[in-house]
Amino acid sequence: MGASYGGYAALAGVTLQQGFYRCAVSVAGVSDVKLQYNTELSESGRSMTMGRSLREQLGDPKDYDSISPRRFAVQADAPILLVHGKDDTIVPFSQSSVMADALKDAGKPYEMVVLKQEDHWLSRGETRKQMLSAAMALVQKHNPAD
């Protein structure tokens, strides 16, 4: 389970690798690195400085598909919970939407919790509780205590 980069890592753990996890919870995680790169570049007004900075952080754009969980949804080997705030301005809600679509198309088990009027940090106590309740339910179902 993780949020933001941790959400990406949770998705990568069950799509880019297999056999390690019984389930995964991604809170506001990036599922498509190329989509995130293009979004950030576009929002910067296609700033050359932003493009250079993103490439320094993320590597060569031609490799983005190979590190994007969305592109490997068919390989997901555990149920996935996607949780995302509709008003997230750091990792756009579309990151979870496209992952949900890819998992659905691949026939993989997933759930999606949409947090209305919520930002990247889950600033509202009620939505933090909603996220934690959904995460606990998934973990208790697929990775119960012995």
Residue pairs with C-beta under 8 A, 6 or more apart in sequence:
1 10
1 24
1 25
1 26
1 27
1 135
1 139
2 8
2 9
2 10
2 25
2 26
2 27
2 29
3 27
3 28
3 29
3 122
4 27
4 28
4 29
4 30
4 90
4 91
4 120
5 29
5 30
6 27
6 29
7 25
7 26
7 27
7 28
7 29
7 30
7 91
8 26
8 29
8 30
8 31
8 69
9 29
10 24
10 25
10 26
10 29
10 80
11 24
11 26
11 29
11 31
11 69
11 80
11 99
12 67
12 69
13 20
13 21
13 24
14 20
14 21
14 23
14 24
14 69
14 76
14 77
14 78
14 80
15 69
15 72
15 73
15 75
15 76
16 67
16 69
16 72
16 75
18 75
18 77
19 77
21 78
22 78
22 142
22 143
23 78
23 79
23 80
23 81
23 138
23 139
23 141
23 142
23 143
24 78
24 79
24 80
24 81
25 80
25 81
25 83
25 134
25 135
25 138
25 139
26 80
26 81
26 82
26 83
26 96
26 99
27 83
27 84
27 122
27 131
27 135
28 83
28 84
28 85
28 88
28 90
28 91
28 95
28 96
28 120
28 122
29 82
29 91
29 95
29 96
29 99
30 36
30 91
30 95
31 68
31 69
31 70
31 95
31 96
31 98
31 99
31 102
32 64
32 68
32 69
32 70
32 71
32 95
32 98
32 99
33 58
33 64
33 65
33 67
33 68
34 61
34 64
34 65
34 68
35 68
35 70
35 94
35 95
35 98
36 91
36 92
36 95
37 54
37 58
37 61
37 64
39 92
39 94
40 50
40 54
41 47
41 50
41 51
41 54
44 50
44 51
55 61
58 64
59 67
65 71
69 99
70 98
70 99
70 102
71 102
73 99
73 102
73 103
73 105
73 106
73 108
74 106
74 108
76 103
76 106
76 108
76 110
78 142
79 109
79 110
79 111
79 138
79 141
79 142
80 99
80 103
80 108
80 109
80 110
80 111
81 110
81 111
81 112
81 113
81 134
81 135
81 138
82 96
82 99
82 100
82 110
82 111
82 112
82 113
83 96
83 112
83 113
83 115
83 131
83 134
83 135
84 91
84 93
84 95
84 96
84 97
84 112
84 113
84 114
84 115
85 93
85 115
85 117
85 118
85 119
85 120
85 122
85 127
86 93
86 114
86 115
86 116
86 117
86 118
87 93
87 117
87 118
87 119
88 118
88 119
88 120
89 119
89 120
90 119
90 120
91 120
93 114
96 112
99 110
100 110
100 112
103 109
103 110
104 110
111 134
111 138
113 130
113 131
113 134
115 122
115 127
115 130
115 131
117 124
118 124
118 127
122 128
122 131
